[in-house]
Amino acid sequence: MTFHWHDWAGYIGVVLMLLAYLLLQAHKLRGNGLVYQLMNVLGALGVMLSLLFGAFNASAFFMEVAWLLIGIYGIGRSARVRREAREAGHKTSLW
C-alpha cells in the first residue's frame, strides 16, 4: 500500500483531533483554550486535504468543514473574551 502526502495529512489530522479530545477529557487542556482549538482546526484541515486529494466523501468533508468553522469561531471568541478582560483590567486599574 502506497501512502501519499494527503494520506499522511489525514492520519495526522485524525490523531490531532483525537488527542485534543483525549487531553480535554483528561483535564490537560481547556475547551476554550487556544491549543485545543488549534489542534481541532489543524486536524480538520488535514482530514479535509486527505478527502480533497484522495477518495472524496462528501458527508465526511462537510463534517470537517463544520469542525473547522467551529474551531475558528472558538479561537475568535476566546480572543475577544481575553481582549475584553484585558481592557476591563486596564480600566479598573486606572481608577
Buried (B, 14 or more C-beta within 10 A) or exposed (E): EEEEEBBEBBBBBBEBBEBBBEBBEEEEBEEEBBEBBBBBBBBBBBBBBBBEBBEEEEEBBEBBEEBBEBBBEBBEEBEEEEEEEEEEEEEEEEE
